[in-house]
Amino acid sequence: MAYFSITSAVFFIYHQGAFLYYDATPTLGFMIAGLTAMLITLLYLFIIWHQSEKHIDRPTVEGYIRSIPGRKNS
């Protein structure tokens, strides 16, 4: 998430700077398309992460609640 947030921010800042420097609108469409692609990718990653986390039974995970046999607790 941090990677996509930073990448999106840098992408946006670069294209805003290019838009102001060159005083042209062609970069606006590219910026909007790029940010849309990044946001869709981020949403897709969240959906996959949510689906994979559904199948973990956290209260019975060995070592999470009960100690693992043969290991000392510190």
C-alpha positions as CSV (number, residue, x, y, z in Angstrom):
1,M,0.0,0.0,0.0
2,A,2.8,2.4,0.9
3,Y,4.5,1.7,-2.5
4,F,1.4,2.5,-4.5
5,S,0.6,5.5,-2.4
6,I,4.1,7.0,-2.9
7,T,4.2,6.0,-6.6
8,S,0.8,7.6,-7.2
9,A,1.8,10.8,-5.3
10,V,5.1,11.0,-7.3
11,F,3.2,10.3,-10.6
12,F,0.7,13.0,-9.8
13,I,3.3,15.6,-8.7
14,Y,5.4,14.9,-11.8
15,H,2.5,15.4,-14.2
16,Q,1.3,18.4,-12.4
17,G,4.7,19.9,-12.7
18,A,5.0,19.0,-16.4
19,F,1.5,20.4,-17.0
20,L,2.5,23.8,-15.4
21,Y,6.0,23.9,-17.0
22,Y,4.9,23.1,-20.6
23,D,1.5,24.8,-20.2
24,A,-0.1,21.9,-22.1
25,T,-3.0,19.6,-21.5
26,P,-1.9,16.3,-23.1
27,T,-0.3,15.3,-19.9
28,L,-3.6,15.6,-18.0
29,G,-5.2,12.7,-19.8
30,F,-2.1,10.5,-19.3
31,M,-2.0,11.5,-15.6
32,I,-5.7,10.6,-15.1
33,A,-5.3,7.3,-17.0
34,G,-2.2,6.4,-14.9
35,L,-3.8,7.3,-11.6
36,T,-6.9,5.3,-12.5
37,A,-4.8,2.2,-13.4
38,M,-2.8,2.5,-10.1
39,L,-6.0,2.9,-8.1
40,I,-7.6,-0.1,-9.8
41,T,-4.5,-2.2,-9.2
42,L,-4.5,-1.1,-5.5
43,L,-8.2,-2.1,-5.2
44,Y,-7.4,-5.4,-6.8
45,L,-4.6,-6.1,-4.3
46,F,-6.9,-5.2,-1.4
47,I,-9.5,-7.6,-2.7
48,I,-7.0,-10.4,-3.1
49,W,-5.6,-9.7,0.4
50,H,-9.1,-9.7,1.9
51,Q,-10.0,-13.0,0.2
52,S,-6.7,-14.7,1.4
53,E,-7.2,-13.4,5.0
54,K,-10.7,-14.9,5.2
55,H,-9.4,-18.4,5.3
56,I,-7.0,-18.0,8.2
57,D,-8.4,-19.3,11.6
58,R,-6.5,-16.9,13.8
59,P,-7.6,-18.2,17.3
60,T,-6.2,-21.7,16.5
61,V,-3.1,-20.8,14.7
62,E,-0.2,-22.6,16.4
63,G,2.1,-20.2,18.1
64,Y,-0.3,-17.3,17.9
65,I,-2.5,-18.1,21.0
66,R,-1.0,-21.4,22.3
67,S,2.7,-21.8,22.6
68,I,4.5,-24.1,20.2
69,P,5.4,-27.4,22.0
70,G,9.2,-27.6,22.7
71,R,9.8,-23.9,22.7
72,K,10.3,-21.8,25.8
73,N,8.3,-18.6,26.2
74,S,10.5,-15.6,26.7
